[in-house]
Each structure stands twice: as C-alpha cells, then as structure tokens.
C-alpha cells in the first residue's frame, strides 16, 4: 500500500482528500502545519506527498526545499 503524506491546514479539505485517497488504496498520514508536515515527512518517509502552498509555520515550498537538501 503506497504511503502518502498530506500536508493541509484546512481540516475539512484534508478530511475529504484523505477519504478519497484511502478509498483508492493509499495509506494516508496528515499534518495540519508546515512544521508538523516536515517532521512527519522525515519520520514517515512517504512514497508521495501532497503539500499545500500556504501553511502556518512554514510554507509548502520551504518544506520541499528542506527535504531536497537532505538528499
């Protein structure tokens, strides 16, 4: 089962996206802020991520850049 990390600060939107992805066979972890998302990305090691651009604490592009620098 592919592991997906969803980083989305709107709980209602995240809930709808998670439900659809779970129905399609993904294991979905969710983070509600940029900092939480970066921490989960590092610990969960997802196969794919969906990252909101505007997040509290750290924006989506900064998360992606931080993860790329690690590799």
Buried (B, 14 or more C-beta within 10 A) or exposed (E): EEBBBBBBBEEEEBEEBBEEBEEEEBBBBBBBBBBBBBEBBEEBEBEEBBBBEEBEBBBBEBBBEBBEEEE
